[in-house]
Amino acid sequence: MLGQIPPSNSLPQQGNTDLNKDTEDGEVCLALERTRAPSLAELDSNSSFSSLEEEETQADLAHQWPPAARGTRFPSANPTSTLRRMTAAFVCVFAPERRVARLVDELSCDKRSTFGSLVQDFLEKQRQEMEASKHSSAVELLQGMRRFLSQAKSLLLEAGEIEPPIETLVPENEKDLALEKALFGCVLKPLKVQLQQALVSLHTKDGSLQKITDSLLANQEGALERLAVRVSVLDVRGMDRAKAKLTLMQRSHSPIDKVLLLLQVCKSIYKAMGTQPDQDVGSEDFLPALSYVLIQCNIPQLLLETEYMMELLEPSWLTGEGKGELASKINTYRLCLKPTFVRLTDPISRRHFYATV
């Protein structure tokens, strides 16, 4: 995750039953203490959080049952993790996007291939540079990674090293998204821990992390009046669910998973704004309501998450030029997404309330 949350800001303890029983348009609240990633049916975004599923598969492997004693009737493998591995293998066969990710990951580990050599050299260089603290800012570090992701994607499309060809696995309008997800897995995932440490270090040195931490704490009291919130806001349960989703963003290495969680929070805020009959709700009321939610959730690390999404997502998706389901979903919220990013990094400043893309 990109930064740990102080113990004082941890989520209130809730039972799994309480978290699961209140659904909103088919969404299921994501609780941090639960290890199961949300299924396709549970997500309003119609997209599973692949990076979280990978993380939990690795957790399964790390917590195998001990070897059975000689003569026992029972197998030594954990049946739950075995079933998950079998399910993952089955999904790879029948889910083309997962198969693309598997093929790209295998190719990235093969230094005999042009793509594999490029990826491994880049990973080694980045580890050395982050260890030596050679980057002057978080934006510089992340923009360099985005340039490499675009370069690697072009190479994958031109070199013809994926077998079978990606054109035979996914439709044309899904090809870009499939490759982006695959590249996040083989480039960002191996660097996750060091990247987290580098971003925290850079924002600590420039004072921005401490600044937003102090600002959030100082504005807890009287936030509704200070921000001039004129609409209905999330209730206690809704605030807990929003905080759970914002916190869950930190577990993923994928900027796609992060932005989907953010968009779900935006949707819940919009829905709360319109709960009062005969109340005229405009887009200009959204940012104060969002600011209120961010202050109450009190997660300074969203500063890091915001830069991560802004700099590592495919640029065309943020400008409304992208194609495919995800680009369409982002474009639906595009007019509020950029000022939302501003709000995440500066939730108090009123000068940004009416920012536009």
CORKALIN-V282086 format. One record per residue. SS is DSSP state (~ for helix, > for strand, _ for the rest). Layout:
BEGIN
{{SS} {SS}}
END
This chain:
BEGIN
{{_} {_} {_} {_} {_} {_} {~} {~} {~} {_} {_} {_} {_} {_} {_} {~} {~} {~} {~} {~} {~} {_} {_} {>} {_} {_} {>} {_} {_} {_} {_} {_} {_} {_} {_} {_} {_} {_} {_} {~} {~} {~} {_} {_} {_} {_} {_} {_} {_} {~} {~} {~} {~} {~} {~} {~} {~} {~} {~} {~} {~} {~} {_} {_} {_} {_} {_} {_} {_} {_} {_} {_} {_} {_} {_} {_} {_} {_} {~} {~} {~} {~} {~} {~} {~} {~} {~} {~} {~} {~} {~} {~} {~} {~} {_} {~} {~} {~} {~} {~} {~} {~} {~} {~} {~} {~} {~} {~} {_} {_} {_} {_} {_} {~} {~} {~} {~} {~} {~} {~} {~} {~} {~} {~} {~} {~} {~} {~} {~} {~} {~} {_} {_} {_} {_} {_} {_} {~} {~} {~} {~} {~} {~} {~} {~} {~} {~} {~} {~} {~} {~} {~} {~} {~} {~} {~} {~} {~} {~} {_} {_} {_} {_} {_} {_} {~} {~} {~} {_} {_} {_} {~} {~} {~} {~} {~} {~} {~} {~} {~} {~} {~} {~} {~} {~} {~} {~} {~} {_} {_} {_} {~} {~} {~} {~} {~} {~} {~} {~} {~} {~} {~} {~} {~} {~} {_} {_} {~} {~} {~} {~} {~} {~} {~} {~} {~} {~} {~} {_} {_} {_} {_} {~} {~} {~} {~} {_} {_} {_} {_} {_} {_} {_} {_} {_} {~} {~} {~} {~} {~} {~} {~} {~} {~} {~} {~} {~} {~} {~} {~} {~} {_} {_} {_} {~} {~} {~} {~} {~} {~} {~} {~} {~} {~} {~} {~} {~} {~} {~} {~} {~} {~} {~} {_} {_} {_} {_} {_} {_} {_} {_} {_} {~} {~} {~} {~} {~} {~} {~} {~} {~} {~} {~} {~} {~} {~} {~} {_} {_} {_} {_} {~} {~} {~} {~} {~} {~} {~} {~} {~} {~} {~} {_} {_} {~} {~} {~} {~} {_} {_} {_} {_} {_} {_} {~} {~} {~} {~} {~} {~} {~} {~} {_} {~} {~} {~} {~} {~} {~} {~} {~} {~} {~} {~} {~} {_} {_} {_} {_} {~} {~} {~} {_} {_} {_} {_} {_}}
END
